Amino acid sequence: MVERRIPKPHDLLPLMQFKKPEFNARRRRLAAATTISDLRTIAKKVTPTAPFDYTDGAAEGEISLARARQAFQDIEFHPSVLKNVANVDTGWDVLGERVAFPFGIAPTGFTRMMQTEGERAGASAAAAAGIPFTLSTMGTTSIEDVKAAAPGGRNWFQLYMWSERERSMALVDRAAAAGYDTLVVTVDTPVGGARLRDVRNGMTIPPSLTPKTIVDALPRPAWWINFLTTEPLAFASLDRWSGTVAALIDTMFDPTVGPDEVKYIREQWKGKLIVKGVQSVADAKLAVDLGADAVQLSNHGGRQLDRAPIPFHLLPSVVREVGKDAEVHLDTGIMNGADIVASVALGARFTFIGRAYLYGLMAGGREGVDRAIQILSGEIVRTMKLLGVASLEELQPHHVTQLSRFTTLQPLPEQSSLSARRPSTAKPAASPARKAPARKPAAAKG
């Protein structure tokens, strides 16, 4: 029999743990968010459909984005036990300077459209965390103002080459004069991808007041109040555009950009140079030959070519080929600190977060970005400790297995009996790699 008794006051007091109430709704929501997915849920509630879908969506069927995220979910970690992981060092040198964590904020366009604090919030949060912030050519805060928002931070500038070369290089000159130390040249955008959510939403830059957007705004008044009562949405690179993002890209960007343009930029830019948008081993080797200090494996967050290669799957092959000559960076699909740890283990020196940062920004401005960084950094530390590693240098390929859901189809041999009866319908595993001038690079692997 269990003996029961009436609890005494001195027994109850230790159990009564009342938290101080938080009356600020934003801070209360952010404190309750424990994952990037939680921040996404908050962001969707407080942001109008068109800006949220511009951030959340990808090209066409959004297959590239889904596959990139699935690739990170399909990893298997191999921990070591009986290791001293009381203290974990999450930093190391990236392009000659130390970072506190092996991730930074990726360039994102039209950022103040997602939340009015925009790039200033991202740059200042990144500086406080000891990680780089990358300003996009299509940013909505000027090069100089972003630097002023984070004067002690590490600021990088992302460049699209336009048809008007002088305008592109004028931005490069401004970035150098403002103290940006790294230039990120994006090479996967000869034309804009088919971002169908934007088309269906009728999204324009800046957003237009239509009956549809007004109805959508009713449950989200704070976003519209901020949008209408702060400085007008403007861009670091142009004055105004009233069409879709894809149409803007098709109008401004040059589909003829080739190796000579990258070589020219390398000659003009005295800081570190990253070539972003690399999607094959052959192109990684070409970028290094052209003078890149780092190649960034990226399919543009799935926003350009749908069904593009998965950057995380390409990582080991690219590291083997160019890792001794340049750093290998990676983006697309990162939603958890474990994704970053796995990337480092397979050879990435650095990774970038785009949507993960923007979900935090939409959920709570600067405080939301801080929360996104806190979530990812906490996940990095916890994953490293559970793996039994105390520093990034200790992370090695044997800590991670990439599990695959796909099998590459190979063409049937011509001499087979089946082939003799009917033509083969199987397709090759991959298209031939693009050749660089004056050399014959190996076919792309992975």
CORHU-V472838 format. One record per pair of residues at least 24 apart in sequence whose ideal C-beta (glycine too) atoms are under 7 Angstrom apart, sorted by sequence separation. I is the first residue (numbers start at 0). J is the second residue. If there is no record, write none. Layout:
BEGIN
I_J ; I_J
END
This chain:
BEGIN
125_149 ; 131_155 ; 133_157 ; 154_178 ; 155_179 ; 158_182 ; 265_289 ; 322_346 ; 123_148 ; 126_151 ; 154_179 ; 158_183 ; 265_290 ; 119_145 ; 122_148 ; 123_149 ; 126_152 ; 155_181 ; 156_182 ; 157_183 ; 158_184 ; 159_185 ; 103_130 ; 106_133 ; 108_135 ; 112_139 ; 118_145 ; 122_149 ; 125_152 ; 153_180 ; 156_183 ; 158_185 ; 205_232 ; 258_285 ; 262_289 ; 294_321 ; 318_345 ; 102_130 ; 103_131 ; 104_132 ; 105_133 ; 106_134 ; 107_135 ; 109_137 ; 110_138 ; 111_139 ; 155_183 ; 157_185 ; 261_289 ; 262_290 ; 314_342 ; 318_346 ; 99_128 ; 103_132 ; 104_133 ; 106_135 ; 108_137 ; 110_139 ; 111_140 ; 119_148 ; 159_188 ; 278_307 ; 99_129 ; 100_130 ; 103_133 ; 108_138 ; 109_139 ; 122_152 ; 278_308 ; 300_330 ; 301_331 ; 315_345 ; 98_129 ; 99_130 ; 142_173 ; 146_177 ; 258_289 ; 294_325 ; 296_327 ; 300_331 ; 311_342 ; 314_345 ; 315_346 ; 98_130 ; 122_154 ; 142_174 ; 146_178 ; 293_325 ; 314_346 ; 98_131 ; 292_325 ; 293_326 ; 294_327 ; 295_328 ; 296_329 ; 297_330 ; 298_331 ; 314_347 ; 136_170 ; 143_177 ; 283_317 ; 287_321 ; 291_325 ; 292_326 ; 293_327 ; 295_329 ; 297_331 ; 142_177 ; 278_313 ; 293_328 ; 295_330 ; 204_240 ; 280_316 ; 284_320 ; 339_375 ; 280_317 ; 283_320 ; 284_321 ; 287_324 ; 203_241 ; 283_321 ; 287_325 ; 203_242 ; 336_375 ; 340_379 ; 203_243 ; 204_244 ; 280_320 ; 336_376 ; 339_379 ; 202_243 ; 336_377 ; 337_378 ; 336_378 ; 340_382 ; 204_247 ; 335_378 ; 336_379 ; 340_383 ; 198_243 ; 337_382 ; 197_243 ; 336_382 ; 197_244 ; 343_391 ; 133_183 ; 194_244 ; 344_394 ; 106_157 ; 194_245 ; 343_394 ; 344_395 ; 345_396 ; 193_245 ; 344_396 ; 191_244 ; 192_245 ; 300_353 ; 191_245 ; 300_354 ; 340_394 ; 344_398 ; 345_399 ; 273_328 ; 344_399 ; 96_153 ; 191_248 ; 190_248 ; 191_249 ; 341_399 ; 54_113 ; 190_249 ; 188_248 ; 50_112 ; 50_113 ; 189_252 ; 188_252 ; 190_254 ; 189_254 ; 170_236 ; 46_113 ; 186_256 ; 106_183 ; 184_261 ; 184_264 ; 315_396 ; 182_268 ; 94_181 ; 182_270 ; 184_272 ; 186_274 ; 162_251 ; 181_270 ; 184_273 ; 186_275 ; 187_276 ; 312_401 ; 161_251 ; 180_270 ; 181_271 ; 182_272 ; 183_273 ; 184_274 ; 185_275 ; 186_276 ; 161_252 ; 162_253 ; 180_271 ; 184_275 ; 185_276 ; 187_278 ; 161_253 ; 181_273 ; 183_275 ; 112_205 ; 139_232 ; 142_235 ; 159_252 ; 160_253 ; 112_206 ; 139_233 ; 141_235 ; 109_204 ; 139_234 ; 140_235 ; 138_234 ; 160_256 ; 171_267 ; 137_234 ; 138_235 ; 171_268 ; 136_235 ; 137_236 ; 168_267 ; 136_236 ; 160_260 ; 194_302 ; 115_225 ; 192_302 ; 115_226 ; 188_299 ; 192_303 ; 187_299 ; 192_304 ; 115_229 ; 188_303 ; 187_303 ; 112_232 ; 111_232 ; 316_444 ; 316_445 ; 313_445 ; 312_445 ; 58_192 ; 59_193 ; 58_193 ; 58_194 ; 59_195 ; 56_194 ; 56_196 ; 52_196 ; 53_197 ; 52_197 ; 288_435 ; 52_200 ; 53_202 ; 285_435 ; 49_200 ; 281_432 ; 282_433 ; 48_200 ; 281_433 ; 49_202 ; 279_432 ; 285_440 ; 50_206 ; 284_440 ; 49_206 ; 281_440 ; 281_441 ; 280_441 ; 281_443 ; 49_212 ; 280_443 ; 279_443 ; 280_444 ; 47_212 ; 280_445 ; 48_215 ; 47_215 ; 47_216 ; 47_219 ; 46_219 ; 45_219 ; 47_222 ; 45_221 ; 46_222 ; 95_271 ; 45_222 ; 94_271 ; 258_435 ; 258_436 ; 94_292 ; 94_293 ; 105_330 ; 94_326 ; 93_326 ; 67_301 ; 63_298 ; 121_356 ; 64_300 ; 64_301 ; 102_339 ; 63_301 ; 101_339 ; 70_309 ; 121_360 ; 61_301 ; 71_311 ; 120_360 ; 70_311 ; 124_365 ; 63_305 ; 67_309 ; 70_312 ; 101_343 ; 123_365 ; 57_300 ; 58_301 ; 62_305 ; 63_306 ; 66_309 ; 67_310 ; 57_301 ; 58_302 ; 62_306 ; 63_307 ; 67_311 ; 113_357 ; 120_364 ; 124_368 ; 128_372 ; 57_302 ; 58_303 ; 60_305 ; 120_365 ; 124_369 ; 58_304 ; 59_305 ; 103_349 ; 105_351 ; 107_353 ; 114_360 ; 58_305 ; 105_352 ; 113_360 ; 114_361 ; 121_368 ; 101_349 ; 102_350 ; 103_351 ; 104_352 ; 105_353 ; 113_361 ; 116_364 ; 120_368 ; 124_372 ; 101_350 ; 102_351 ; 116_365 ; 102_352 ; 107_357 ; 114_364 ; 104_356 ; 93_348 ; 93_349 ; 71_332 ; 70_332 ; 67_331 ; 68_332 ; 67_332 ; 68_334 ; 71_338 ; 74_341 ; 64_332 ; 71_341 ; 102_375 ; 100_376 ; 100_379 ; 89_376 ; 89_379 ; 101_391 ; 89_380 ; 87_380 ; 87_383 ; 87_384 ; 36_334 ; 35_334 ; 55_354 ; 35_335 ; 54_354 ; 84_384 ; 91_391 ; 88_389 ; 91_392 ; 87_389 ; 88_390 ; 89_391 ; 54_357 ; 84_387 ; 86_389 ; 88_391 ; 82_387 ; 84_389 ; 83_389 ; 78_385 ; 79_386 ; 80_387 ; 78_386 ; 79_387 ; 78_387 ; 51_361 ; 76_386 ; 46_361 ; 42_358 ; 45_361 ; 45_362 ; 39_358 ; 42_361 ; 35_355 ; 38_358 ; 42_362 ; 77_397 ; 38_359 ; 41_362 ; 77_398 ; 76_398 ; 35_358 ; 76_399 ; 77_400 ; 38_362 ; 74_399 ; 75_400 ; 74_400 ; 74_401 ; 75_402 ; 74_402 ; 38_367 ; 73_402 ; 73_404 ; 38_370 ; 29_362 ; 38_371 ; 28_362 ; 29_363 ; 28_363 ; 69_404 ; 35_371 ; 29_366 ; 25_363 ; 29_367 ; 32_370 ; 35_374 ; 26_366 ; 34_374 ; 25_366 ; 29_370
END
